[in-house]
Amino acid sequence: MPETPSSVSEKVAIVVGGGSGIGAACVREFAANGYRVVAMSPSGRARALAESLGGAGLDGSNTSVEDLKACVDLAVSRYGRVDAVVNSSGHAARGPVLEITDEQWSEGVDLYLLNVVRMARLVTPHLIASGGGAIVNISTAGTFEPGPKFPVSVTMRAALASFTKLYANEYGPQGIRMNNVLTGLTKDDPSVVPAEWTSGIPLRRAQSTAEAARIVRFLAGEESAYMTGQNLRVDGGETKSV
């Protein structure tokens, strides 16, 4: 029998980019902690994962306004509310900074910055209607210590940090929070990471995607109710600055 909004009392989380990596771990983490999850990814894996855990999903891209709207609409029509949103992204262009084309920089704006801006426009009225909520963006530890390996990612996520502060200031009075998780080396199975890759990390290991997902859920939940506008480093201590 199809569910109606009035028949569901659980909190509802949207996970964009939930087909693999940290995004998929977030789908599992939220579902395991009582949330109804609506997940989206281009591959179809997010939809299949969410449905296998009792949630819902659809296939789509975080760079498409139409797909993002369809994801929000699905959550509201199926479950009647939205309480949390997780924004996760794939990878943009890599390479020497001056060899990246204008088109590749523009792709990065869509993938790492406007994805959050557009989702915020779409979902904020529903978060207000739910009495508040949280948006958590998967970012990178390179945001404030940029390295040459992912120049588009670190540049756009520095811009995301500013947008996050602006959004938090504007919508905090309505009980809506936005924070970024700045992840370091993260793998589904950290044991496969060679020791030489972690020699510069104080904890001397990679983070698991499940560990990262627990941080995301923390930032989406009541335990972090007084945290907003923050960039939370979850990098094993790799960041050198204070």
C-alpha positions as CSV (number, residue, x, y, z in Angstrom):
1,M,0.0,0.0,0.0
2,P,1.5,3.4,-1.0
3,E,2.6,5.6,1.9
4,T,1.0,9.0,2.4
5,P,2.6,11.9,4.1
6,S,0.2,11.5,7.1
7,S,1.3,7.9,7.7
8,V,5.0,8.7,8.1
9,S,6.4,10.3,11.3
10,E,10.1,9.7,10.7
11,K,12.5,12.5,9.8
12,V,13.3,12.7,6.1
13,A,16.8,13.1,4.6
14,I,17.7,13.8,1.0
15,V,21.1,12.6,-0.2
16,V,22.3,14.0,-3.5
17,G,25.2,12.0,-4.9
18,G,24.3,8.9,-2.9
19,G,25.4,6.3,-5.4
20,S,29.0,5.6,-4.1
21,G,31.6,6.7,-1.6
22,I,30.6,9.0,1.2
23,G,27.2,9.7,-0.4
24,A,26.3,6.0,-0.4
25,A,27.6,5.6,3.2
26,C,25.3,8.6,4.2
27,V,22.3,6.8,2.7
28,R,23.1,3.8,4.9
29,E,23.8,5.8,8.0
30,F,20.7,7.9,7.8
31,A,18.5,4.9,7.1
32,A,20.1,3.0,10.0
33,N,19.2,5.8,12.3
34,G,15.5,6.2,11.6
35,Y,15.4,8.5,8.7
36,R,13.4,8.0,5.5
37,V,16.0,8.6,2.8
38,V,15.5,9.9,-0.7
39,A,18.6,9.5,-2.7
40,M,19.8,10.6,-6.2
41,S,22.7,9.8,-8.5
42,P,23.3,9.7,-12.3
43,S,24.1,6.0,-12.2
44,G,21.0,4.6,-10.6
45,R,22.9,3.2,-7.7
46,A,21.6,5.7,-5.2
47,R,18.0,4.9,-6.1
48,A,18.6,1.2,-5.8
49,L,20.4,1.6,-2.5
50,A,17.7,3.8,-1.0
51,E,14.9,1.6,-2.2
52,S,16.7,-1.5,-0.7
53,L,16.7,0.3,2.7
54,G,13.0,1.3,2.6
55,G,13.4,4.7,1.1
56,A,13.0,6.2,-2.4
57,G,15.2,7.5,-5.1
58,L,15.6,8.7,-8.7
59,D,18.3,9.0,-11.3
60,G,19.7,12.5,-11.9
61,S,22.5,14.9,-11.8
62,N,23.3,17.5,-9.1
63,T,24.1,20.0,-12.0
64,S,20.5,19.8,-13.2
65,V,17.9,22.1,-11.6
66,E,15.1,19.9,-13.0
67,D,16.7,16.8,-11.4
68,L,17.2,18.5,-8.0
69,K,13.6,19.7,-8.0
70,A,12.4,16.2,-8.9
71,C,14.4,14.9,-5.9
72,V,12.8,17.4,-3.5
73,D,9.4,16.9,-4.9
74,L,9.7,13.1,-4.5
75,A,10.6,13.6,-0.8
76,V,7.7,15.9,-0.1
77,S,5.1,13.9,-2.1
78,R,6.3,10.5,-0.6
79,Y,7.0,11.6,3.0
80,G,5.4,15.0,3.5
81,R,8.5,16.9,4.7
82,V,12.3,17.4,4.5
83,D,14.5,17.6,7.6
84,A,18.0,17.2,6.2
85,V,19.9,17.4,3.0
86,V,23.3,16.0,2.1
87,N,25.1,17.4,-1.0
88,S,27.8,15.2,-2.4
89,S,29.6,15.6,-5.7
90,G,31.8,13.7,-8.2
91,H,35.1,14.9,-9.5
92,A,35.8,17.8,-11.9
93,A,38.9,18.4,-14.0
94,R,42.4,17.8,-12.7
95,G,45.7,19.0,-14.0
96,P,48.1,22.0,-14.0
97,V,46.1,25.1,-13.0
98,L,46.6,27.1,-16.2
99,E,45.8,24.1,-18.4
100,I,42.2,23.8,-17.2
101,T,39.9,25.3,-19.8
102,D,37.1,27.8,-19.2
103,E,34.6,25.1,-19.8
104,Q,36.2,22.9,-17.1
105,W,36.1,25.8,-14.6
106,S,32.5,26.4,-15.5
107,E,31.7,22.7,-14.9
108,G,33.3,23.0,-11.5
109,V,31.1,25.9,-10.6
110,D,28.0,23.8,-11.4
111,L,29.4,20.7,-9.7
112,Y,30.7,22.1,-6.4
113,L,29.0,25.5,-5.8
114,L,25.8,26.0,-7.8
115,N,24.7,22.4,-6.9
116,V,24.4,23.7,-3.3
117,V,22.9,27.1,-4.1
118,R,20.2,25.5,-6.3
119,M,19.3,22.9,-3.8
120,A,19.1,25.5,-1.1
121,R,16.7,27.5,-3.2
122,L,14.5,24.5,-3.7
123,V,14.5,22.9,-0.3
124,T,14.6,25.9,2.1
125,P,10.8,26.5,2.0
126,H,10.3,22.9,2.9
127,L,12.8,23.1,5.8
128,I,11.0,26.1,7.1
129,A,7.7,24.3,6.9
130,S,9.2,21.4,8.9
131,G,10.2,23.8,11.6
132,G,13.9,23.9,10.7
133,G,16.5,21.5,9.5
134,A,20.1,21.1,8.3
135,I,22.0,21.1,5.0
136,V,25.4,19.3,5.1
137,N,27.8,19.6,2.2
138,I,30.6,17.2,1.5
139,S,33.7,19.3,0.9
140,T,37.4,18.8,1.1
141,A,40.3,19.4,3.5
142,G,42.0,21.2,0.6
143,T,39.6,24.1,0.9
144,F,41.9,26.2,3.1
145,E,45.2,24.4,2.2
146,P,44.8,24.0,-1.6
147,G,47.1,21.6,-3.3
148,P,47.7,21.2,-7.1
149,K,46.0,17.8,-7.5
150,F,42.4,19.0,-7.5
151,P,42.5,22.8,-8.4
152,V,38.9,23.1,-9.5
153,S,37.6,21.4,-6.5
154,V,39.5,23.4,-3.9
155,T,38.8,26.7,-5.6
156,M,35.1,26.2,-5.8
157,R,34.8,24.8,-2.3
158,A,36.5,27.9,-1.0
159,A,33.6,29.8,-2.6
160,L,31.2,27.3,-1.0
161,A,32.6,28.1,2.4
162,S,31.6,31.7,1.9
163,F,28.2,30.8,0.6
164,T,27.7,28.6,3.6
165,K,28.4,31.4,6.0
166,L,26.0,33.7,4.1
167,Y,23.2,31.1,4.1
168,A,23.7,30.3,7.8
169,N,23.5,34.0,8.7
170,E,20.3,34.4,6.6
171,Y,18.4,31.3,7.7
172,G,19.6,30.7,11.2
173,P,16.7,32.6,12.6
174,Q,14.3,30.1,10.9
175,G,16.1,27.2,12.6
176,I,18.0,26.1,9.4
177,R,21.7,25.2,9.6
178,M,24.3,24.7,6.9
179,N,27.7,23.2,7.5
180,N,30.5,21.7,5.4
181,V,32.5,18.5,6.1
182,L,36.1,18.9,5.0
183,T,37.2,15.3,4.4
184,G,40.7,14.1,3.9
185,L,41.8,10.8,2.4
186,T,38.6,8.7,2.6
187,K,37.9,5.2,1.2
188,D,35.2,2.6,1.5
189,D,37.9,0.2,2.8
190,P,40.8,2.2,4.4
191,S,42.9,-1.0,4.8
192,V,43.7,-1.1,1.1
193,V,45.5,2.3,1.3
194,P,49.3,2.0,1.1
195,A,51.2,3.1,4.1
196,E,53.1,5.7,2.1
197,W,49.9,7.5,1.3
198,T,49.2,8.1,5.0
199,S,52.7,9.0,6.2
200,G,51.8,12.7,6.4
201,I,48.5,12.1,8.3
202,P,49.0,12.2,12.1
203,L,46.5,9.2,12.6
204,R,48.5,7.3,9.9
205,R,45.4,5.9,8.2
206,A,42.7,6.8,5.8
207,Q,39.1,7.5,7.0
208,S,36.4,5.1,6.1
209,T,33.3,6.4,4.3
210,A,31.2,5.1,7.2
211,E,33.2,7.3,9.6
212,A,32.6,10.3,7.4
213,A,28.9,9.5,7.2
214,R,28.6,9.5,10.9
215,I,30.0,13.0,11.0
216,V,27.5,14.1,8.4
217,R,24.6,12.6,10.4
218,F,25.9,14.3,13.5
219,L,25.8,17.7,11.7
220,A,22.3,16.9,10.5
221,G,20.9,16.0,13.9
222,E,20.0,17.6,17.2
223,E,23.4,16.8,18.7
224,S,24.9,19.6,16.7
225,A,22.0,22.0,17.1
226,Y,24.2,25.0,17.9
227,M,26.6,24.5,14.9
228,T,26.1,26.4,11.7
229,G,28.1,28.1,9.1
230,Q,31.1,25.9,9.9
231,N,33.8,24.1,7.9
232,L,34.5,21.0,10.0
233,R,37.8,19.4,9.2
234,V,37.7,15.6,9.3
235,D,41.1,14.8,7.9
236,G,43.0,12.8,10.5
237,G,44.9,15.9,11.5
238,E,46.5,16.4,8.1
239,T,45.7,20.1,7.8
240,K,48.7,22.0,9.1
241,S,47.2,25.4,10.0
242,V,45.7,26.1,13.4
